[in-house]
């Protein structure tokens, strides 16, 4: 491990703890040379998932790419990075549990949309506007109606569970 600031190899771990519901270890590190503190994560290495894009091309699944898109969608919302990490971990676990080595980008997008709709409506609409590639305001309005129906159903289900 090298310091990401001065590239020294004189690094020590100052704190370790579980992250992502036990799926990773978060380590705080300190560079003895420059005093820089930084965080690293260790995860179990899994077989690579291949994502089949809309145009038929294939690329490796990237947790970081998915997180990056979610961070953009959740800018200036109360959604925390911990919530996003948990969401991506949940999506990854679901994908690996299916047992398929190839998954369509549409499947991943639908999983994100489902979870975002419950987490934050603004983030959902931002993500949907990129994912669904709205061509006009009518498509946007249709998506808003869809999320309102979903949220109403979700609230009804939760209310039934408390009876």
Protein Blocks (a to p, Z undefined) as FASTA:
>chain_A
ZZfklopabdcdfbdcdeehhiaccdddddfknopacdddddddddddddddfkopacdd
dfklmmmmmmmmmgoiabdfklmmmmmmmmmmmmmmnopabdcfklmmmmmmmmmmmmom
klmmmmmmmmnopabfklmmmmmmmmmmmmmmmmmmmmmmmZZ
